């Protein structure tokens, strides 16, 4: 029995876990509304000492977000970064294989909703939920929105005059845009939300007309598409995230962006795994991302979910992607998207 006990402790050591920290972590603390929750959570997190984060946040933005947390709370953050789909799939596969490597997941709200439906996340109560934009926390409270990524229309300032920039979706049907429009291949949620904003029948007809008359050049990767606009290969991109052309613009690239309203935004959210080996540290990191890290997000040109943090992006009328709509009617919308946008698209 003694040998078995030492073997078990050795396994915990190999997994990078602290047996004493795990034994002392009270999971009720994650859902507590007590005044001393923050202090107790910080103490428990420090005892656990580390978390593993799976995230789709841009690689270059991880360091400015994570370093302040590590320094303040004494918790080491190990990260694995990939696309939202890849983050979701790895989390699903590892959990089903009973490999509990990840403590906290930060990806698109659609991907987090999938994890919720698979019963892989746990509810957390945070006092900072009250400061977030409406709709940032679902009723089940198993994830919370950290930022909203707004899709904007980026254009090359050398090939597109500012006076010619489209102001409405109907402006995109002008023949001058024939062969000049770029589109990121995975942006089905933007397509769906714009269609719904117009009314389904009218919206679908708009995209059929756009594809037929002016054509759409489909590209892979938002960063790639943004760089192609800056290089002049794509005069106008319909679907890039606002912070991407803004960051290049600040570096002097010949790129700018506009917003055809209503603008479409998708939520990026954070959730704590039910199988988290460092649950207090994971919950503390969630709290941090929706409070102390929010000004950092703003400095990186994201739209913070916390309404206490000012952002120029808040002036735009936003339509938010509905994660449940995206999942519940995925087959229907995927078929229409492939038929209208992808079929015969230029590459």
C-alpha positions in Angstrom: 0.0 0.0 0.0 2.9 2.4 0.8 4.5 1.6 -2.6 1.1 2.3 -4.3 0.8 5.6 -2.4 4.3 6.7 -3.5 3.4 5.7 -7.0 0.3 7.8 -7.0 2.3 10.8 -5.7 4.9 10.2 -8.4 2.2 10.3 -11.0 0.9 13.6 -9.6 4.5 15.0 -9.8 4.8 13.9 -13.4 1.6 15.6 -14.3 3.0 18.8 -12.7 0.4 18.8 -10.0 0.6 19.8 -6.4 -1.1 17.1 -4.3 -1.5 19.4 -1.2 -2.9 22.2 -3.4 -5.4 20.0 -5.0 -6.5 18.5 -1.7 -7.1 22.0 -0.3 -8.9 23.5 -3.2 -12.6 23.9 -2.4 -14.6 23.9 -5.6 -17.4 25.8 -3.9 -15.0 28.8 -3.9 -15.3 29.1 -7.7 -19.0 29.7 -7.3 -18.9 31.8 -4.1 -20.3 35.3 -3.8 -18.7 35.9 -0.4 -16.8 39.2 0.0 -13.6 37.4 0.7 -13.8 35.3 -2.4 -11.1 37.2 -4.3 -8.5 36.9 -1.5 -9.3 33.2 -0.9 -9.2 32.4 -4.6 -5.8 34.2 -5.0 -4.4 32.2 -2.1 -5.6 28.9 -3.4 -4.4 29.7 -6.9 -0.9 30.5 -5.5 -0.9 27.2 -3.7 -1.7 25.4 -6.9 1.0 27.4 -8.6 0.2 26.8 -12.3 -2.4 26.5 -15.0 -2.4 25.2 -18.6 -4.2 27.4 -21.1 -5.4 26.4 -24.5 -6.1 29.5 -26.6 -6.7 31.0 -30.0 -5.5 34.5 -29.0 -2.8 35.7 -31.4 0.7 34.5 -30.4 2.2 38.0 -30.2 -0.6 39.1 -27.8 -0.1 36.3 -25.2 2.9 37.7 -23.5 1.5 41.2 -22.6 -1.7 39.5 -21.3 -0.1 36.7 -19.3 3.0 38.2 -17.8 1.2 40.7 -15.5 -1.0 37.8 -14.1 2.1 35.6 -13.4 3.9 38.4 -11.7 1.0 39.5 -9.5 -0.4 36.2 -8.5 2.6 33.8 -8.6 0.9 31.4 -11.0 2.8 30.1 -14.0 0.7 29.9 -17.2 1.7 27.3 -19.8 0.0 27.8 -23.1 -0.9 25.9 -26.3 -2.0 28.2 -29.1 -3.9 27.3 -32.3 -7.1 28.2 -34.2 -10.4 28.1 -32.3 -11.4 24.9 -34.1 -8.1 23.2 -33.2 -8.4 24.3 -29.6 -11.8 22.9 -29.4 -11.0 19.6 -31.1 -7.9 19.0 -29.0 -9.8 19.7 -25.8 -12.6 17.4 -26.9 -10.2 14.6 -27.8 -8.0 14.8 -24.8 -11.0 14.9 -22.4 -12.7 11.9 -24.0 -9.4 10.1 -23.7 -9.3 11.0 -20.0 -6.1 13.1 -20.5 -6.8 16.1 -18.3 -4.1 18.4 -19.5 -5.9 21.7 -19.8 -7.3 23.9 -17.0 -8.8 26.8 -18.9 -9.8 27.3 -22.5 -10.0 30.7 -24.3 -11.4 30.6 -27.8 -14.5 31.6 -29.8 -17.8 31.6 -27.9 -19.1 29.0 -30.5 -16.3 26.7 -29.5 -16.9 27.2 -25.8 -20.6 26.5 -26.3 -19.6 23.2 -27.8 -17.6 22.3 -24.7 -20.5 23.4 -22.5 -22.8 21.0 -24.4 -20.3 18.2 -24.0 -20.4 18.9 -20.2 -16.7 19.7 -20.1 -16.9 23.2 -18.4 -18.0 24.2 -14.9 -19.9 27.2 -13.8 -18.0 30.0 -12.2 -19.4 33.0 -10.3 -17.4 36.2 -10.8 -18.2 39.6 -9.4 -16.9 41.0 -12.7 -19.8 39.5 -14.7 -21.9 42.5 -13.8 -19.5 44.8 -15.6 -19.6 43.0 -19.0 -21.6 44.0 -22.0 -25.1 42.4 -22.3 -25.0 38.9 -23.6 -21.4 38.3 -22.5 -22.3 35.6 -20.0 -24.7 32.8 -20.9 -27.3 31.7 -18.3 -25.3 28.6 -17.4 -22.3 30.8 -16.5 -19.8 28.2 -17.8 -17.9 30.8 -19.8 -17.6 34.5 -20.1 -16.8 36.8 -23.0 -13.4 38.5 -22.8 -13.3 40.4 -26.0 -15.4 40.9 -29.1 -13.7 40.6 -32.5 -15.4 42.9 -34.9 -15.2 42.1 -38.6 -14.3 45.2 -40.6 -13.7 45.9 -44.3 -10.0 46.6 -44.9 -8.7 48.3 -48.0 -5.4 49.2 -49.6 -5.0 52.9 -49.5 -2.9 52.9 -52.6 -5.5 51.2 -54.8 -8.8 52.3 -53.2 -9.7 56.0 -52.6 -11.3 56.8 -49.3 -14.2 58.4 -51.1 -14.8 55.1 -52.9 -15.0 53.0 -49.7 -18.4 51.3 -49.5 -20.8 52.7 -46.9 -23.5 50.1 -47.2 -23.7 46.5 -48.2 -25.5 47.5 -51.4 -22.5 49.6 -52.4 -20.6 46.3 -52.8 -22.7 45.5 -55.8 -21.2 48.4 -57.7 -19.4 47.0 -60.8 -16.2 48.9 -59.7 -15.6 46.1 -57.2 -15.6 43.3 -59.7 -12.7 41.0 -59.1 -11.4 43.2 -56.2 -13.1 41.6 -53.1 -11.4 39.3 -50.7 -13.0 37.0 -48.1 -11.7 34.7 -45.3 -12.8 31.2 -46.1 -14.0 30.3 -42.5 -16.2 33.3 -41.9 -19.5 31.5 -42.1 -20.8 33.3 -38.9 -20.3 36.7 -40.6 -22.3 35.5 -43.6 -25.1 34.2 -41.4 -25.3 37.3 -39.3 -25.4 39.7 -42.2 -28.0 37.5 -43.9 -30.2 37.6 -40.8 -29.7 41.4 -40.4 -31.2 41.9 -43.9 -33.9 39.3 -43.5 -33.1 35.8 -44.7 -34.6 35.9 -48.2 -33.2 39.4 -49.0 -29.9 38.6 -47.4 -29.4 35.4 -49.3 -30.3 37.2 -52.6 -27.8 39.9 -51.8 -24.9 37.4 -51.5 -26.0 35.6 -54.6 -26.0 38.9 -56.5 -22.6 39.8 -55.1 -21.0 36.5 -56.0 -22.5 36.5 -59.4 -21.8 40.1 -60.4 -18.5 41.0 -58.7 -17.1 37.7 -57.5 -15.4 36.9 -54.2 -11.8 35.9 -53.8 -11.6 33.4 -50.9 -8.5 33.3 -48.9 -7.3 31.2 -45.9 -6.5 33.0 -42.6 -7.4 36.5 -41.4 -3.7 37.5 -40.9 -2.9 36.3 -44.4 -5.8 38.2 -45.9 -4.9 41.4 -44.0 -1.3 41.1 -45.2 -2.6 40.7 -48.8 -4.5 43.9 -48.5 -1.5 45.7 -47.2 0.6 44.3 -50.1 -2.0 45.4 -52.7 -2.9 41.9 -53.8 -6.5 42.3 -52.5 -7.9 45.8 -52.8 -10.8 45.3 -50.4 -11.2 42.5 -47.8 -14.7 42.0 -46.5 -13.9 40.0 -43.4 -10.9 40.8 -41.3 -10.8 41.5 -37.6 -10.6 45.2 -36.7 -7.3 45.0 -34.7 -5.4 43.4 -37.6 -5.4 46.3 -40.1 -5.3 48.8 -37.2 -2.0 47.3 -36.0 -0.5 47.3 -39.5 -1.7 50.9 -40.1 0.1 52.0 -36.9 3.3 50.5 -38.4 2.9 52.6 -41.5 1.5 49.9 -43.9 -0.8 51.3 -46.7 -3.9 49.9 -45.2 -7.0 51.3 -43.5 -10.4 50.0 -42.6 -14.1 50.9 -42.5 -17.2 49.5 -41.0 -20.3 48.7 -43.1 -23.0 48.8 -40.5 -24.5 47.0 -38.8 -21.0 45.6 -37.9 -20.8 41.9 -37.0 -18.8 40.8 -34.0 -18.0 37.4 -32.6 -17.3 36.8 -28.9 -14.1 35.2 -27.6 -14.7 33.6 -24.3 -12.9 31.9 -21.4 -14.1 28.8 -19.5 -12.8 26.6 -16.7 -12.7 22.9 -17.3 -14.6 20.5 -15.0 -11.5 18.4 -15.0 -9.2 21.3 -14.2 -6.2 20.1 -12.1 -5.7 23.7 -11.0 -9.3 24.9 -10.6 -8.7 27.9 -8.3 -5.9 29.2 -10.5 -8.1 28.7 -13.6 -11.0 30.6 -12.0 -8.6 33.4 -10.9 -7.3 33.6 -14.5 -10.9 33.9 -15.8 -11.5 36.7 -13.3 -8.3 38.4 -14.4 -9.1 38.3 -18.1 -12.5 40.0 -17.7 -11.2 42.7 -15.3 -7.5 43.6 -14.9 -6.6 42.4 -18.4 -9.3 44.4 -20.1 -7.2 47.6 -20.5 -4.5 45.5 -22.0 -6.9 44.1 -24.6 -7.9 47.7 -25.5 -4.3 48.7 -26.0 -4.0 45.7 -28.4 -6.9 47.2 -30.3 -9.5 44.5 -29.3 -13.0 45.5 -28.1 -13.1 44.7 -24.4 -16.2 43.1 -23.0 -15.9 45.1 -19.8 -17.9 48.3 -20.1 -15.7 50.1 -17.6 -12.9 50.1 -20.2 -13.3 52.7 -22.9 -13.0 51.8 -26.6 -13.6 53.7 -29.8 -15.2 50.6 -31.2 -18.2 51.0 -28.9 -19.6 53.7 -31.2 -20.5 51.2 -33.8 -23.8 49.4 -33.9 -22.9 45.8 -33.4 -24.7 42.6 -34.3 -23.3 39.7 -32.3 -22.9 36.2 -33.6 -25.3 33.9 -31.8 -23.4 30.7 -30.7 -26.6 28.7 -30.3 -27.8 29.7 -33.8 -24.4 28.8 -35.3 -24.5 25.3 -33.7 -28.2 24.4 -33.9 -28.6 25.3 -37.6 -25.0 24.6 -38.7 -26.0 22.2 -41.5 -28.5 24.5 -43.0 -26.2 27.5 -43.0 -23.1 25.5 -44.1 -25.0 24.2 -47.2 -26.1 27.8 -48.2 -22.6 29.2 -47.5 -20.9 26.6 -49.7 -23.5 27.1 -52.4 -23.3 30.9 -52.5 -19.8 31.9 -51.3 -17.5 28.9 -51.9 -18.9 27.5 -55.1 -16.9 28.9 -58.0 -15.1 31.4 -55.7 -11.8 32.8 -57.0 -8.7 31.8 -55.0 
